[in-house]
Amino acid sequence: MNTKVLEEELNKVDICGEAPEAEPYRQYYYIKKCREIIEEKSRKLGRPLTASTVTFGCQMNARDSEKLAGILEQIGYVMTEDEHADFVIYNTCTVRENANQRVYGRLGALGSIKKKNPHMLIALCGCMMQEPEVVEKLKKSYRFVDLIFGTHNIYKFAELVAARLESDRMVIDIWKDTDKIVEDLPADRKYPFKSGVNIMFGCNNFCSYCIVPYVRGRERSRNPKDIIREIEQLVEDGVVEVMLLGQNVNSYGKNLDEPVTFAQLLREIEKIEGLERIRFMTSHPKDLSDELIEVMRDSSKVCRHMHLPLQSGSSRVLKVMNRKYTKEDYLSLVERMRTAIPDISLTTDIIVGFPGETEEDFQETLDVVRKVRYDSAFTFIYSKRTGTPAAAMDAQVPESVVKDRFDRLLAEVQEISKEMSSRLTGQTLPVLVEEKNDHDPHLMTGRLSNNLLVHFPGDESLIGKIMDVHLKECRGFYYMGEAAPKRGR
């Protein structure tokens, strides 16, 4: 919902009466109620109150943080990146146990800051909060935290903030699961020209190493009409690229009353005038259909990039991981994609040292890497995650063996990635200009359809535009280029 429409809705709200039961009007009520409280606090302090959202983890969390920031802005906070703000919220990740430790470390420092600012509020949300032992630890050892909630009730943020502003007690609201999806709440996008769009929530896959289904809940898909409407509003607001988000976008639509496939959804999104690019994340190999490959082949808007997690090249290990495909299935899928879309860029995730992995299993992974030839790969050393089946498995691989395998895999991946990335040298291709270069103010940084970065001379007036850039030189994982004359769009 754009800001003008939201303001019109908020103006209709009467906070003298009881809060409505229906969403999102209930949240509009609490946004307006919080706004009055924050305005009064600002008057007493003689300055605006500030807020900061700190995101740990995946793109789903990043999009959730945009929603949290949008609500904080509507309440009356001025957003900042400074963790000395009057309201700081940590949107947490719990995929790996060391992610939890990072949050505790940062939280300790935040507690010291709060002692110097009596007006400060600290909130924690996200996947880590879905773990009961975490909440108990926070209640016992981090009593200065003001608000704790999880992944299922983010839409209630304004209501929860109101509860804390009206009391001096820690507010905790954790749901085990939900089937609820609330539309038409505000969001503060990081980029005006591109945006993430949730198409589904949760995961049904239960990979044996992964905590996500336990903290994000079971799959639930948004109504396609709501997705289309959101993207149309984003395009009206200047967005030219969307990233469709889900733990497994390929299983989108299966739980709808009238099932819709992900490929069918893409066809409808492609019809939206003014939308230039469509990306999506993440695809599970077991659900990637030939219909989706056809849509990507025929589309002028779906980007030529597929992130397709492998995790292991060993069929034996894949079975223990509960991935529901074999090495041969995966390679067959890649062959079908490459045949249909020769210029597609493939990236992946690979875990090294999964319990019971032998050298033979590891060689199978190397074999897939050599056959597929990924443009890039995120490589991870297996991390035991409490609460997952894999954490209790025997035959945990010795650390020295895992480190040796990881180093060999990384060397292989980097060598192949360098060769694959350089294949576009000399071509002139469309680039979405995203920002001024961090290291050289005379350069702009943009992104190709295949997700590679390109740096080229330009100025900030180009940000948000898609323009043709000649790729002069590949420097490993990015290109140096120059704008092609008279070919902007």
matplotlib code that plots the C-alpha trace (Angstrom):
import matplotlib.pyplot as plt

x = [0.0, 1.5, 1.9, -0.9, -3.5, -2.2, -2.6, -6.1, -6.9, -5.3, -7.3, -10.5, -9.4, -11.0, -8.8, -11.3, -13.2, -12.2, -9.7, -11.3, -11.0, -10.5, -7.0, -5.3, -7.6, -6.7, -3.1, -4.0, -5.7, -2.6, -0.3, -2.4, -2.5, 1.3, 1.8, 0.0, 2.3, 5.5, 4.5, 4.0, 7.4, 9.0, 7.5, 8.8, 12.3, 12.3, 13.5, 12.2, 12.6, 14.8, 14.7, 17.0, 16.3, 19.3, 18.8, 20.5, 20.1, 18.3, 16.3, 13.1, 14.4, 15.5, 12.0, 10.5, 12.7, 11.4, 7.9, 9.0, 10.7, 7.6, 5.5, 8.0, 8.0, 4.2, 4.3, 6.5, 10.1, 12.9, 14.9, 18.6, 21.4, 22.8, 22.3, 22.2, 18.6, 15.6, 14.2, 16.4, 15.1, 17.1, 15.5, 17.3, 18.4, 19.0, 20.1, 23.4, 24.1, 26.9, 24.2, 22.6, 25.9, 26.4, 23.0, 23.8, 27.1, 25.5, 22.6, 25.1, 26.6, 23.1, 22.2, 25.1, 23.8, 20.3, 21.6, 22.6, 19.3, 16.2, 13.9, 15.4, 13.4, 14.9, 13.0, 13.9, 12.1, 12.7, 13.6, 15.8, 12.8, 10.8, 13.1, 11.7, 15.1, 16.2, 13.1, 13.8, 17.4, 16.3, 13.8, 16.5, 19.7, 18.6, 15.7, 16.4, 14.8, 11.3, 9.7, 10.0, 8.1, 8.6, 8.2, 4.4, 3.1, 5.2, 2.1, 1.1, 4.2, 2.2, -0.1, 2.9, 4.7, 1.5, 1.4, 4.9, 4.4, 1.5, 3.3, 6.7, 6.9, 8.7, 6.1, 6.5, 4.2, 5.4, 3.2, 4.0, 2.5, -0.1, -2.1, -2.7, -1.4, -2.2, -2.0, -1.8, 0.7, 3.4, 7.0, 10.1, 12.0, 15.8, 15.8, 13.1, 13.6, 13.6, 11.8, 11.4, 7.9, 6.9, 4.8, 4.8, 5.9, 7.2, 8.7, 7.5, 10.8, 12.4, 15.9, 17.7, 20.2, 17.8, 15.9, 13.8, 10.6, 10.5, 10.9, 9.1, 6.2, 4.5, 4.1, 1.3, 1.0, -0.4, -3.3, -2.0, -4.4, -2.8, 0.7, -0.2, -1.8, 1.2, 3.6, 1.3, 1.5, 5.3, 5.6, 3.4, 5.8, 8.9, 9.9, 11.4, 12.6, 11.0, 12.5, 9.8, 10.6, 9.9, 11.8, 10.9, 9.2, 8.8, 6.1, 4.1, 0.3, -0.1, -2.0, -4.3, -8.1, -7.6, -4.0, -1.7, 1.8, 4.7, 5.1, 1.5, 2.1, 5.2, 3.2, 0.7, 3.4, 5.1, 2.0, 2.4, 3.3, 6.3, 7.9, 11.3, 12.8, 11.6, 13.9, 13.1, 14.7, 15.0, 14.3, 14.3, 15.5, 12.8, 10.0, 11.5, 9.1, 9.6, 6.8, 9.0, 11.9, 9.6, 8.4, 12.0, 13.0, 10.2, 10.2, 11.7, 11.5, 12.5, 16.2, 18.6, 19.7, 18.8, 19.9, 19.7, 21.0, 22.9, 24.0, 25.8, 26.7, 26.4, 23.0, 23.6, 24.2, 21.3, 19.0, 20.2, 19.8, 16.1, 16.6, 14.4, 16.5, 19.6, 22.8, 21.4, 18.1, 20.0, 22.3, 19.3, 17.5, 20.6, 20.9, 17.2, 17.7, 21.0, 19.4, 16.4, 18.3, 21.9, 22.9, 21.4, 23.6, 23.6, 24.5, 24.3, 24.8, 27.0, 27.6, 30.9, 31.3, 27.7, 27.6, 28.9, 30.3, 33.2, 35.9, 34.0, 30.9, 33.0, 34.4, 30.8, 30.2, 33.4, 32.1, 28.9, 30.7, 32.9, 30.0, 27.6, 30.2, 28.5, 28.9, 29.3, 28.7, 28.1, 30.1, 29.5, 31.2, 28.5, 27.4, 25.6, 22.3, 20.6, 17.0, 17.6, 17.9, 21.4, 22.7, 22.0, 23.6, 26.7, 29.8, 30.4, 33.3, 36.6, 37.2, 40.6, 39.1, 36.2, 38.6, 40.7, 37.7, 36.3, 39.6, 39.7, 36.0, 36.5, 39.6, 37.6, 34.6, 36.6, 38.6, 35.4, 33.5, 36.3, 36.1, 32.3, 32.0, 34.4, 32.4, 30.4, 33.5, 33.1, 29.3, 26.9, 24.1, 21.4, 22.4, 20.2, 22.1, 21.8, 24.2, 27.3, 30.5, 31.7, 35.4, 35.3, 32.8, 33.2, 31.9, 28.4, 27.5, 24.8, 23.6, 23.3, 20.3, 22.6, 23.2, 26.9, 27.9, 29.2, 31.2, 31.3, 31.8, 28.6, 26.7, 23.9, 21.2, 21.5, 20.4, 17.3, 17.6, 18.3, 20.9, 23.2, 26.8, 29.7, 31.6, 35.2, 37.0, 36.1, 37.9, 36.9, 33.3, 32.5, 33.0, 34.5, 32.5, 31.4, 27.9, 26.9, 26.1, 22.5, 21.1, 19.5, 16.1]
y = [0.0, 3.4, 6.1, 8.3, 5.6, 4.5, 8.0, 8.1, 4.9, 6.1, 9.3, 7.3, 5.5, 6.5, 5.6, 6.7, 3.4, -0.2, -1.6, -3.3, -7.1, -7.2, -6.9, -4.7, -2.1, -3.3, -2.5, 0.9, 1.6, 0.8, 2.7, 5.8, 5.2, 4.8, 7.9, 10.0, 8.6, 9.1, 12.7, 13.5, 11.9, 13.9, 17.2, 16.5, 15.7, 18.5, 16.3, 13.5, 9.9, 7.7, 4.0, 1.4, -2.0, -4.5, -7.5, -10.9, -13.6, -14.1, -12.0, -13.0, -11.3, -8.3, -7.9, -8.4, -5.6, -3.3, -3.9, -3.2, 0.0, 1.1, 0.7, 2.5, 5.4, 5.6, 5.5, 8.6, 7.4, 8.7, 5.8, 5.7, 3.1, 4.2, 1.6, 4.4, 5.1, 5.4, 2.2, -0.7, -3.9, -7.0, -9.2, -12.4, -15.5, -19.0, -21.1, -21.7, -21.6, -19.0, -16.7, -16.8, -16.0, -13.0, -11.7, -12.2, -10.4, -7.4, -7.4, -7.1, -4.0, -2.6, -3.1, -0.7, 1.9, 1.6, 2.5, 5.9, 6.5, 5.9, 6.5, 3.6, 0.5, -2.8, -5.3, -8.8, -10.7, -13.3, -17.0, -17.1, -16.0, -19.1, -21.2, -21.5, -21.8, -18.5, -16.7, -18.2, -17.0, -13.5, -13.4, -14.4, -12.7, -9.9, -8.3, -4.9, -6.2, -4.6, -6.6, -10.2, -11.7, -14.3, -14.9, -15.6, -12.3, -9.6, -8.0, -7.3, -5.1, -1.9, -3.6, -5.0, -1.7, -0.1, -2.7, -1.9, 1.9, 1.5, -0.5, -0.9, -4.6, -6.8, -7.8, -11.4, -12.7, -15.9, -18.1, -21.7, -21.5, -19.7, -19.8, -16.1, -13.7, -10.0, -7.7, -3.9, -2.9, -0.3, -1.0, 1.1, -0.1, 0.1, 0.8, 2.9, 1.0, -2.6, -4.6, -8.0, -9.5, -12.4, -14.9, -17.5, -18.2, -21.3, -24.6, -28.2, -29.8, -30.7, -31.2, -33.0, -30.2, -27.3, -25.5, -23.3, -25.4, -25.4, -21.6, -20.4, -22.9, -24.8, -23.5, -21.0, -19.2, -15.7, -15.3, -14.5, -11.5, -10.0, -10.6, -9.0, -6.0, -5.4, -5.5, -3.2, -0.7, -1.1, -0.4, 2.7, 3.8, 3.4, -0.2, -1.8, -5.1, -7.5, -10.4, -13.0, -14.5, -17.9, -20.7, -22.8, -20.8, -23.9, -25.2, -22.0, -22.4, -26.0, -25.1, -22.5, -23.3, -23.0, -24.3, -22.2, -23.2, -20.9, -20.9, -19.7, -16.9, -15.8, -15.6, -13.3, -11.1, -10.8, -9.0, -6.1, -3.0, -1.1, -4.1, -4.8, -7.6, -10.5, -12.5, -15.2, -17.0, -19.9, -22.9, -26.5, -28.9, -31.5, -29.1, -27.3, -28.1, -28.2, -25.6, -23.2, -23.8, -23.0, -19.8, -18.7, -19.6, -17.6, -14.6, -11.2, -10.2, -13.2, -12.9, -15.4, -16.6, -19.6, -20.3, -24.0, -25.4, -28.7, -29.2, -32.5, -34.3, -37.7, -39.4, -41.3, -38.1, -36.4, -39.1, -38.7, -34.9, -35.6, -33.6, -35.9, -36.0, -37.8, -36.7, -38.0, -36.1, -32.9, -33.2, -34.1, -30.9, -28.8, -30.3, -29.5, -25.9, -25.4, -26.8, -24.5, -21.4, -21.6, -18.3, -19.1, -18.4, -21.1, -20.6, -22.9, -23.8, -26.7, -28.1, -29.9, -32.3, -33.5, -36.3, -39.5, -37.9, -39.9, -38.9, -40.8, -38.7, -35.6, -36.6, -36.9, -33.3, -32.2, -34.2, -32.2, -28.9, -29.8, -30.9, -28.1, -25.3, -22.8, -19.1, -19.0, -21.1, -20.4, -23.1, -23.9, -26.1, -28.2, -26.7, -28.9, -27.2, -28.2, -29.3, -30.9, -34.6, -34.2, -32.9, -36.2, -38.3, -40.5, -40.2, -36.4, -35.7, -34.6, -30.9, -31.3, -33.5, -31.0, -28.1, -29.9, -30.8, -27.2, -25.7, -28.1, -27.4, -23.6, -23.7, -25.7, -23.4, -20.2, -21.4, -22.4, -19.3, -17.1, -18.9, -18.8, -15.2, -14.0, -15.5, -12.3, -10.1, -7.9, -8.0, -5.1, -6.0, -4.3, -3.3, -2.1, 0.8, 0.4, 2.7, 4.8, 2.6, 2.3, 2.7, 5.2, 8.0, 8.3, 4.8, 3.5, -0.1, -2.1, -5.7, -7.8, -10.1, -13.0, -11.2, -10.3, -6.8, -4.2, -1.0, 1.7, 5.5, 7.5, 9.7, 9.3, 10.4, 6.9, 5.1, 3.0, 3.0, 0.0, 0.9, -1.0, -1.3, -2.6, -5.2, -4.4, -6.5, -9.3, -9.1, -12.4, -11.9, -8.5, -6.5, -3.1, -1.6, 1.6, 2.9, 2.2, 5.5, 6.4, 3.1, 3.9, 2.7]
z = [0.0, -1.0, 1.6, 0.3, 0.5, 3.9, 5.3, 4.0, 5.8, 9.0, 8.9, 9.1, 12.3, 15.5, 18.4, 21.1, 20.7, 20.8, 18.4, 15.4, 15.1, 11.4, 9.9, 8.7, 10.3, 13.8, 13.1, 11.6, 14.9, 16.9, 14.5, 15.1, 18.8, 19.0, 16.8, 19.5, 22.2, 20.2, 19.2, 22.9, 23.8, 21.0, 22.3, 25.8, 24.6, 22.1, 19.3, 17.0, 18.3, 16.2, 15.3, 13.8, 12.4, 12.3, 10.1, 10.5, 8.0, 4.7, 2.2, 3.8, 7.0, 5.0, 3.6, 7.1, 8.3, 5.6, 6.9, 10.5, 9.4, 7.5, 10.6, 12.8, 10.4, 10.4, 14.2, 14.1, 14.4, 12.2, 10.8, 11.3, 11.0, 14.4, 17.2, 19.7, 18.5, 20.8, 19.4, 18.2, 16.8, 16.0, 13.4, 14.1, 12.2, 13.7, 10.8, 12.6, 16.3, 15.9, 14.6, 18.1, 19.7, 17.5, 18.6, 22.3, 21.9, 20.2, 22.7, 25.6, 24.0, 23.4, 27.1, 28.0, 25.6, 27.0, 30.5, 29.2, 27.4, 29.6, 26.6, 24.6, 23.7, 22.5, 20.5, 19.2, 16.5, 13.8, 13.7, 16.8, 18.9, 17.9, 20.1, 23.6, 25.3, 23.7, 25.1, 28.6, 28.4, 27.4, 30.3, 32.8, 31.6, 29.3, 31.3, 29.7, 26.4, 26.0, 23.2, 21.9, 19.1, 16.4, 12.7, 12.6, 14.0, 12.5, 11.1, 14.8, 15.4, 15.9, 18.4, 20.3, 20.4, 21.8, 24.5, 25.5, 25.4, 27.7, 30.3, 31.9, 31.4, 28.8, 26.2, 24.8, 22.0, 20.4, 18.2, 17.5, 14.0, 11.9, 8.7, 8.7, 6.1, 6.6, 3.5, 3.1, 5.8, 5.3, 4.3, 4.0, 1.0, 1.0, -2.8, -4.6, -7.8, -6.7, -4.0, -2.5, -2.6, -0.4, -2.3, 0.4, 4.0, 5.8, 4.5, 4.3, 3.4, 6.7, 5.4, 8.3, 8.9, 8.8, 11.6, 9.2, 9.1, 12.9, 13.2, 10.1, 10.2, 7.4, 3.9, 3.2, -0.1, -0.7, -2.9, -6.5, -6.8, -3.7, -5.1, -8.4, -6.7, -4.5, -7.5, -9.5, -6.6, -6.4, -10.2, -9.8, -7.1, -9.4, -8.9, -12.1, -10.5, -8.0, -6.2, -5.4, -2.0, -0.4, 1.3, -1.7, -4.5, -6.7, -4.3, -4.4, -4.7, -3.6, -0.5, -2.1, -2.4, -6.1, -6.7, -8.9, -10.0, -9.6, -13.4, -13.8, -11.2, -13.2, -16.4, -14.7, -13.1, -16.5, -17.9, -15.5, -17.6, -16.4, -14.6, -16.3, -14.3, -12.2, -9.9, -7.4, -4.5, -3.6, -5.8, -4.5, -7.2, -6.3, -7.3, -10.3, -13.2, -16.9, -17.0, -15.1, -17.4, -20.4, -18.8, -18.2, -21.7, -23.3, -20.9, -21.6, -18.0, -15.9, -15.2, -16.6, -13.2, -11.1, -7.6, -7.3, -4.0, -4.4, -0.8, -1.7, -4.9, -3.2, -3.6, -0.4, 1.5, -0.2, 1.1, 4.7, 4.2, 3.2, 0.0, -2.1, -5.3, -6.4, -8.0, -11.4, -10.9, -10.3, -13.3, -15.5, -14.3, -15.1, -18.5, -19.3, -18.1, -20.0, -23.2, -22.9, -21.7, -22.8, -21.3, -17.8, -14.8, -12.2, -8.6, -5.6, -2.0, -0.9, 2.6, 3.3, 6.2, 6.7, 9.2, 7.7, 4.6, 3.2, 0.8, -1.9, -1.1, -1.3, -4.7, -5.9, -4.9, -6.8, -9.8, -9.9, -9.5, -12.5, -14.6, -13.8, -13.8, -11.5, -11.9, -8.1, -5.1, -1.4, 0.3, 4.0, 6.6, 8.2, 11.5, 14.0, 14.6, 17.9, 17.3, 13.9, 13.2, 11.8, 15.1, 16.7, 14.0, 14.5, 12.4, 12.8, 10.4, 12.2, 11.9, 10.2, 7.5, 6.9, 6.7, 4.1, 2.0, 2.3, 1.0, -2.0, -2.9, -2.6, -4.9, -7.5, -7.2, -7.5, -10.5, -12.4, -11.3, -12.7, -16.1, -16.2, -15.2, -17.9, -20.8, -21.3, -21.9, -24.9, -24.9, -24.4, -22.0, -19.9, -16.4, -13.6, -12.0, -8.2, -6.4, -6.4, -6.1, -2.6, -3.5, -6.4, -6.5, -10.3, -10.8, -10.6, -9.7, -11.4, -11.9, -15.0, -15.5, -14.4, -11.1, -11.7, -10.7, -13.2, -12.3, -14.9, -15.1, -14.5, -12.0, -9.6, -12.1, -13.5, -10.3, -10.9, -14.7, -16.9, -19.5, -21.9, -20.7, -22.7, -20.6, -21.1, -18.5, -16.1, -12.8, -11.2, -9.9, -11.4, -14.6, -15.5, -18.3, -20.0, -20.9, -24.4, -26.2, -26.9, -25.6, -22.2, -21.3]

ax = plt.figure().add_subplot(projection="3d")
ax.plot(x, y, z, "-o")
ax.set_aspect("equal")
plt.show()
